């Protein structure tokens, strides 16, 4: 067998393999999972494969060819060579950005011994690798008729594992390509002025969209990681961007979806057709329909972006006051129209570091203006010059296009590792509170004490993000009062014991709830949050949840399209 092993596992062999499996009870009575007595017969799966023209795949964890019973030396070498490549992982039916959502706690690691049996983990048992609208309709009809636990898998850049699930059936949309620009787009059935827009098929990555937009002389509000799917979970969850303060969230820029709903029908979804579903899909997350394309507003090309690369180094004792000063700087930066990504790191044995990238679009390369904005931090460092416990340095560059920023400055997220995160949205007032800001600074510094922990502060709200009403669409209402998005990362290695993993998971949830105490009433960003949020409905959607659930049950009354901690998980299960 060659390197294409994972994409061409024999369907006949897989059926024999499954028939011999030991049946286990389904977790949820509403859905049928692999191993259940209700699971479709081998003949039914073979018929589906024929209807899909051979595009039904027996999906396995990507490291499967490195282990028994699937071992293949050539295929294993290809897996090892591509393990950390995001586009490769997107293409594999059983691979995800994060190994926590492909293996679960079952062993099938690329660095593990080949004689350790590869387990299925959380990878869907079968995947329909669709290439057309008709393929999706066939797959959805099959899932509905057989009450399958169903997942929709795009680029698989997903921190909550919404596209994986033990014993599930997946519909993979990554092979649906197409990017079309229109200078006079009018949403279907609408009587509104035409505007410039781009329609993106479900399988496109943002990097390819950014390249196409650059060539077309426009910009698109999109994800900071270019490997994110441009028409998948990012817009469905809300979608923040370095351009959000200028142009709003991803959902504020969506003009239209085309989808297949649980009844197998193709629908156009906008303000004028299926408007309730349009409201829900702009931030309500996955599980409402299978997206086939998204149409976004485009904006004029940004010719000059001033980028400030900031490094703030302190001793551990000086960190909390310095971090408090840095937090107080966030409203100042926002008022000057900057967006930013900030990373907080421990630098053993003695220090702490804040690394940040600030962007000022359409700045005309005004470096003096940038320096004036950062003056409060420079003055703070100067006041500590004699003590030598705080140092601030900046490098300022002017980028000629948005594409240059993604190609030259923004690294891809780590791929093929196990990581978990928690988050909260923070209002402006949290950074202006002279009493709470030092406490928050000390808390954030303490979070970096454990080996794998990282803290990020994303200045991606404020400005146009705060303009729409909290109930204008399904996205978390907290966005409309937010200035920044604060995240806590943790993770483990493949040889970390399950009890230790559980401690890490529990610890992250505990830290996330402590973080939440600084911003009572604020929620989390759905796409970057803790899967173990105790009150996830409220945390992810606030007062919008009841309406979202009503729309979910109307368009998917039997819960065909499921995912963990998605709208309806509390009714239909996942």
C-alpha positions in Angstrom: 0.0 0.0 0.0 1.1 3.5 -0.8 0.9 6.9 0.9 -2.7 7.3 0.0 -3.6 4.5 2.4 -5.9 6.5 4.7 -8.0 7.8 1.8 -8.4 4.5 0.1 -9.1 1.9 2.8 -11.1 -0.9 1.1 -14.8 -0.5 1.9 -15.2 -4.3 1.7 -12.5 -4.9 4.3 -14.0 -2.3 6.5 -17.4 -3.9 6.4 -15.9 -7.2 7.4 -14.0 -5.5 10.2 -17.1 -3.9 11.5 -19.4 -6.9 11.4 -17.0 -8.6 13.7 -17.0 -5.8 16.2 -18.6 -6.1 19.6 -21.8 -4.1 19.9 -21.9 -1.4 22.6 -24.9 0.5 23.8 -25.6 3.9 22.3 -25.0 6.9 24.6 -28.1 8.7 23.3 -31.3 6.8 22.3 -32.0 9.4 19.5 -28.9 8.5 17.5 -27.4 5.3 16.2 -23.7 4.8 16.6 -21.2 2.3 15.2 -21.6 -0.9 17.3 -25.3 -0.4 18.0 -27.8 -3.0 16.8 -29.5 -0.2 14.8 -26.3 0.6 12.8 -27.0 0.2 9.0 -26.2 -3.1 7.5 -23.1 -3.7 5.3 -25.4 -3.8 2.3 -26.8 -0.4 3.2 -23.3 1.1 3.5 -22.3 -0.5 0.2 -25.3 1.0 -1.5 -24.5 4.5 -0.1 -20.9 4.1 -1.4 -22.2 3.3 -4.8 -24.6 6.3 -4.8 -21.7 8.5 -3.7 -19.6 7.1 -6.6 -17.1 5.5 -4.3 -16.7 8.5 -2.0 -17.6 6.7 1.2 -14.5 6.3 3.3 -13.8 4.1 6.2 -12.2 6.8 8.3 -9.4 6.1 10.7 -7.1 8.2 12.9 -4.3 9.6 10.7 -1.6 7.6 12.6 -3.3 4.3 11.8 -0.8 3.1 9.2 1.9 3.4 11.8 0.2 0.8 14.0 -1.2 -2.7 13.9 -3.6 -3.8 12.5 -3.1 -1.2 9.7 0.7 -0.9 9.6 2.2 0.1 6.3 5.8 1.4 6.3 5.5 3.7 3.3 2.2 5.1 4.3 3.5 5.7 7.9 6.5 7.6 6.5 4.1 9.9 4.6 2.1 10.5 7.7 5.2 11.3 9.8 6.4 13.7 7.1 3.0 15.6 7.0 2.0 15.3 10.6 2.1 19.0 11.4 0.9 20.3 8.0 -2.6 21.9 8.4 -3.7 21.4 4.8 -2.8 17.7 4.9 -4.7 17.3 8.1 -7.7 19.0 6.6 -7.7 16.6 3.7 -7.6 13.4 5.8 -11.0 12.2 6.7 -9.9 11.1 10.2 -7.5 14.0 11.0 -8.1 17.1 13.1 -6.0 20.1 14.0 -6.0 18.8 17.6 -5.3 15.2 18.4 -7.5 15.4 21.4 -10.4 15.3 19.0 -9.2 12.4 16.9 -7.8 10.0 19.5 -9.7 10.9 22.6 -7.8 9.0 25.2 -7.4 6.0 22.9 -3.9 5.2 21.7 -3.1 5.9 18.0 -0.2 8.3 18.2 2.3 9.0 15.4 5.2 8.7 18.0 3.9 5.5 19.6 5.1 1.9 19.1 3.7 0.2 16.0 2.7 -2.9 18.0 0.2 -0.8 20.1 -3.2 -1.4 18.5 -4.6 1.7 16.9 -8.1 2.5 18.4 -10.8 4.3 16.6 -11.0 7.0 19.2 -13.4 9.9 18.3 -12.9 9.6 14.6 -16.2 9.0 12.8 -16.5 5.4 11.6 -17.5 6.3 8.0 -17.0 9.6 6.2 -18.8 10.8 3.1 -16.1 12.8 1.3 -18.6 14.9 -0.7 -17.8 16.9 -3.7 -21.2 18.3 -4.7 -24.6 19.5 -3.4 -26.1 16.3 -4.5 -23.6 14.3 -2.6 -24.5 16.2 0.6 -28.2 15.6 0.0 -27.6 11.9 -0.4 -25.5 11.8 2.8 -28.0 13.8 4.8 -30.9 11.7 3.7 -29.0 8.5 4.7 -28.1 9.9 8.1 -31.7 11.0 8.7 -33.3 7.8 7.6 -30.9 5.8 9.8 -30.9 8.1 12.8 -27.1 8.4 12.7 -25.0 10.4 15.0 -23.8 12.8 12.3 -20.9 15.3 12.1 -20.0 17.9 9.5 -16.2 18.2 8.9 -14.6 21.0 7.0 -11.0 22.2 7.7 -11.2 20.6 11.2 -9.6 23.7 12.8 -11.8 23.2 15.8 -11.0 23.5 19.6 -14.3 21.9 20.7 -14.3 18.8 18.6 -17.6 19.6 16.9 -16.7 17.6 13.8 -15.6 14.4 15.6 -17.5 11.9 17.7 -17.3 8.3 18.7 -19.2 6.0 16.5 -20.5 8.8 14.3 -21.0 9.3 10.6 -19.2 12.3 9.0 -19.9 14.5 6.0 -16.6 16.0 4.9 -16.9 19.2 2.8 -13.2 20.1 2.3 -13.3 19.0 -1.4 -15.9 21.5 -2.4 -14.0 24.4 -3.9 -14.8 27.7 -5.5 -14.3 31.4 -4.9 -16.4 33.9 -7.0 -16.3 37.7 -6.7 -19.2 39.8 -7.7 -19.3 43.6 -8.1 -23.1 43.8 -7.9 -24.3 41.1 -5.5 -27.9 41.2 -4.3 -29.0 38.4 -1.9 -31.7 36.2 -3.4 -35.3 37.5 -3.2 -34.1 40.8 -1.6 -34.8 44.3 -2.9 -31.7 46.0 -1.6 -28.8 47.9 -3.2 -26.1 45.8 -4.9 -22.7 45.6 -3.3 -19.3 44.0 -3.8 -19.1 40.5 -2.4 -17.4 37.1 -2.6 -19.0 33.6 -2.5 -16.8 30.9 -1.0 -17.4 27.2 -1.2 -17.4 25.0 1.9 -14.0 23.5 1.3 -11.9 26.7 0.9 -9.3 27.8 3.4 -8.9 31.5 4.3 -5.4 31.6 2.9 -6.7 30.8 -0.6 -9.5 33.4 -0.1 -6.9 36.0 1.0 -4.8 35.3 -2.1 -7.8 35.6 -4.4 -9.0 38.8 -2.6 -5.6 40.4 -2.9 -5.5 39.7 -6.6 -9.0 41.1 -6.9 -8.1 44.3 -5.1 -10.3 43.8 -2.0 -10.0 42.5 1.5 -12.3 40.1 3.4 -12.8 39.8 7.1 -11.4 36.4 8.0 -9.6 34.3 10.6 -6.2 35.1 11.9 -5.0 31.5 11.0 -5.0 31.1 7.3 -5.7 27.4 7.5 -9.1 28.0 9.0 -12.0 27.0 6.8 -13.5 30.1 5.2 -17.0 28.8 5.0 -17.3 26.4 8.0 -17.2 26.7 11.8 -15.5 30.1 11.8 -18.5 32.2 10.5 -21.0 29.8 12.2 -19.4 30.6 15.6 -19.2 34.3 15.0 -15.7 34.7 13.6 -13.3 37.3 15.0 -10.6 38.9 12.9 -7.8 41.4 13.2 -10.1 43.5 10.9 -13.1 43.2 13.2 -12.7 46.5 15.0 -12.8 48.2 11.5 -15.5 46.0 9.8 -17.2 43.8 12.5 -17.2 40.1 13.2 -17.4 37.5 10.4 -21.1 37.2 10.9 -21.6 40.9 10.5 -20.1 40.5 7.0 -22.2 37.5 5.9 -24.8 38.3 3.3 -26.0 34.8 2.4 -25.5 31.1 3.0 -26.5 28.2 0.8 -27.1 25.1 2.8 -28.7 21.6 2.9 -31.0 21.2 5.9 -31.9 18.0 7.7 -34.8 17.3 5.4 -32.3 17.0 2.5 -33.5 20.2 0.8 -31.1 22.8 -0.6 -31.9 26.3 0.7 -30.8 29.9 0.2 -30.5 31.6 3.6 -30.4 35.4 3.9 -32.5 38.3 5.3 -35.2 37.6 2.8 -35.3 33.8 2.5 -35.3 31.6 5.5 -34.5 34.6 7.6 -34.9 32.8 10.9 -32.2 30.3 9.9 -30.1 33.2 8.7 -30.4 34.8 12.2 -29.4 31.5 13.8 -26.5 30.6 11.5 -24.8 33.9 12.2 -23.2 32.8 15.4 -25.4 29.9 16.5 -22.7 27.4 15.7 -22.9 24.1 13.8 -25.9 21.7 13.7 -28.5 23.9 11.9 -27.6 22.8 8.3 -24.7 21.7 6.1 -23.2 24.8 4.6 -22.3 24.6 0.9 -21.2 28.2 0.5 -21.0 31.6 2.3 -21.2 35.0 0.7 -19.3 37.8 2.4 -19.1 41.5 1.9 -15.7 42.6 0.5 -14.0 45.9 1.4 -11.5 48.1 -0.4 -7.9 46.9 -0.4 -5.8 48.1 2.5 -2.6 49.5 1.1 -0.7 50.4 4.2 -0.9 48.7 7.6 1.4 49.8 10.4 2.5 46.8 12.4 4.0 47.3 15.9 5.9 44.2 17.2 6.0 44.7 21.0 8.1 42.9 23.6 7.7 43.7 27.3 10.0 41.9 29.6 9.9 41.9 33.4 11.1 40.1 36.4 8.5 37.9 38.1 8.1 40.4 41.0 7.6 43.3 38.6 5.2 41.4 36.3 1.8 42.1 38.0 2.2 45.9 38.1 3.5 45.9 34.5 0.7 43.7 33.3 -1.8 46.0 35.0 -0.3 48.9 33.1 -0.5 46.8 29.9 -4.2 46.0 30.5 -5.0 49.7 31.1 -3.3 50.4 27.7 -5.8 48.3 25.8 -8.6 50.9 25.6 -5.9 53.4 24.5 -4.8 51.1 21.6 -8.4 50.5 20.7 -9.3 54.2 20.6 -6.3 54.6 18.2 -7.9 52.0 15.9 -5.3 49.2 16.7 -6.2 45.6 16.8 -3.7 43.1 18.4 -2.7 39.6 19.4 -0.9 39.4 22.8 0.9 36.3 24.2 1.9 36.1 27.9 4.7 33.8 28.7 6.8 32.7 31.7 10.5 32.9 31.0 12.2 30.7 33.6 13.9 31.0 35.9 13.4 34.6 36.7 11.2 36.5 34.2 8.0 37.0 32.4 7.4 38.3 28.9 4.6 39.9 26.9 4.8 39.5 23.2 2.3 41.3 21.0 1.6 42.3 17.4 -0.5 45.5 16.9 -2.0 46.4 13.5 -3.2 49.8 12.4 -4.9 49.4 8.9 -5.0 52.2 6.4 -2.4 54.1 8.5 -0.5 55.6 5.5 2.7 54.3 7.3 2.4 57.0 10.0 5.1 55.7 12.4 5.0 58.8 14.5 1.3 58.2 15.2 2.1 54.7 16.3 4.9 55.8 18.6 2.6 58.4 20.2 0.0 55.7 20.9 2.5 53.5 22.7 4.0 56.4 24.7 2.3 55.2 28.0 4.2 52.0 27.9 7.5 53.7 27.0 7.1 56.1 30.0 6.3 53.1 32.3 9.6 51.4 31.2 11.6 54.6 31.6 10.3 55.0 35.2 11.7 51.5 35.9 15.0 52.1 34.1 17.0 52.4 37.3 15.6 49.3 38.9 16.0 47.4 35.6 13.0 45.2 36.2 10.9 46.3 33.2 12.0 46.7 29.6 9.9 47.6 26.5 11.0 47.4 22.9 9.1 47.8 19.7 9.8 47.1 16.0 7.6 48.9 13.5 7.1 47.8 9.9 4.6 48.9 7.3 2.9 46.1 5.3 1.6 47.0 1.8 -1.2 44.4 1.8 -3.2 42.3 4.2 -1.9 39.2 2.4 1.7 40.2 3.3 0.7 40.1 7.0 -0.7 36.6 6.8 2.3 35.3 4.7 5.1 37.0 6.7 3.9 37.7 10.2 1.2 35.3 11.3 2.3 31.7 12.1 0.0 28.8 11.7 -1.5 27.3 14.8 0.2 24.2 16.1 -1.0 21.1 14.3 -1.1 17.5 15.4 -0.9 18.2 19.1 -3.3 17.9 22.1 -4.4 21.2 23.4 -7.4 22.6 25.3 -8.5 26.1 26.1 -10.9 28.3 28.0 -11.9 31.9 27.4 -14.0 34.9 28.3 -14.9 38.1 26.5 -13.9 41.2 28.4 -15.6 44.6 28.2 -13.7 47.9 28.2 -14.6 48.5 31.8 -12.5 45.5 32.9 -9.4 47.3 31.8 -10.3 50.6 33.2 -11.1 49.4 36.7 -8.1 50.6 38.9 -8.9 48.1 41.6 -9.7 45.0 39.6 -7.0 45.4 36.9 -4.1 44.6 39.2 -5.9 41.5 40.5 -6.5 40.4 36.9 -2.9 41.0 36.0 -1.7 38.9 39.0 -4.1 36.1 38.0 -3.0 36.0 34.4 0.6 35.8 35.5 -0.2 32.9 37.8 -1.8 31.0 34.9 1.5 30.7 33.1 3.2 28.9 36.0 2.4 25.4 34.8 4.7 24.0 32.0 2.3 24.0 29.0 0.1 26.9 30.0 -0.2 30.0 27.8 -2.3 33.1 28.1 -3.5 35.2 25.1 -5.3 38.5 24.9 -6.8 39.4 21.6 -7.8 43.0 21.0 -10.3 42.1 18.2 -13.6 43.7 19.5 -14.7 47.2 20.1 -15.3 49.5 17.2 -17.7 48.0 14.6 -18.1 44.9 16.6 -20.1 46.8 19.2 -22.5 48.4 16.7 -25.2 45.7 16.1 -27.8 45.0 18.8 -27.1 42.0 21.1 -30.1 40.2 19.6 -29.5 41.2 15.9 -28.3 37.7 15.2 -27.5 34.4 17.0 -23.9 35.2 18.0 -23.2 35.6 21.7 -24.6 39.0 22.8 -21.4 39.5 24.9 -19.5 40.4 21.7 -21.6 43.6 21.5 -20.1 44.8 24.8 -16.6 43.4 24.4 -13.3 45.0 23.8 -11.0 41.9 24.0 -11.0 38.1 24.1 -8.9 36.4 26.7 -7.8 32.8 26.3 -6.1 30.2 28.5 -4.3 27.3 26.8 -3.1 24.0 28.2 -2.3 20.6 26.8 -0.4 17.3 27.1 1.9 14.9 25.3 0.9 11.5 23.9 2.6 9.7 26.8 0.7 11.7 29.5 -1.4 9.3 31.6 -5.2 9.6 31.4 -5.4 10.5 35.1 -3.0 13.4 34.5 -4.9 14.5 31.4 -8.1 14.6 33.5 -6.3 16.7 36.0 -5.2 19.1 33.3 -8.8 19.3 31.9 -10.2 19.8 35.4 -7.6 22.5 36.1 -8.4 24.4 32.9 -12.1 24.4 33.7 -11.4 25.6 37.2 -9.1 28.4 35.9 -11.6 29.4 33.3 -14.3 29.8 35.9 -12.0 31.9 38.0 -11.3 34.0 35.0 -15.0 34.4 34.5 -15.3 36.0 38.0 -13.5 39.1 36.7 -16.3 39.7 34.1 -19.6 38.6 35.6 -22.3 38.3 33.0 -19.9 38.1 30.0 -19.7 34.9 27.9 -17.1 33.1 25.9 -16.3 33.0 22.2 -17.9 29.8 20.9 -15.1 28.7 18.6 -12.4 29.1 21.3 -13.8 28.0 24.6 -13.7 25.2 27.2 -15.7 22.1 26.1 -16.4 21.5 29.8 -18.1 24.9 30.5 -20.7 24.0 33.2 -23.4 26.4 31.9 -22.4 26.2 28.2 -25.8 27.4 26.8 -25.6 30.6 28.8 -21.9 31.0 28.4 -21.9 30.5 24.6 -25.2 32.3 23.7 -26.6 34.1 26.6 -30.2 35.2 26.1 -30.2 34.1 22.5 -30.2 30.4 23.4 -33.9 29.9 23.7 -34.6 31.3 20.2 -31.7 29.3 18.7 -33.1 26.1 20.2 -36.5 26.8 18.8 -35.0 27.4 15.3 -32.9 24.2 15.6 -35.9 22.1 16.5 -38.0 23.5 13.6 -35.3 22.8 10.9 -34.0 19.6 12.4 -36.8 18.1 14.5 -35.1 14.8 15.1 -31.6 16.1 15.7 -29.9 14.6 12.6 -27.1 17.2 12.5 -25.4 16.9 15.9 -22.3 18.1 17.7 -21.1 18.4 21.2 -22.1 21.5 23.1 -23.9 22.7 20.0 -27.5 24.1 20.1 -29.7 21.2 20.8 -27.1 19.0 22.5 -29.2 19.3 25.7 -32.3 18.0 23.8 -31.0 15.5 21.2 -27.6 14.6 22.6 -24.5 14.5 20.4 
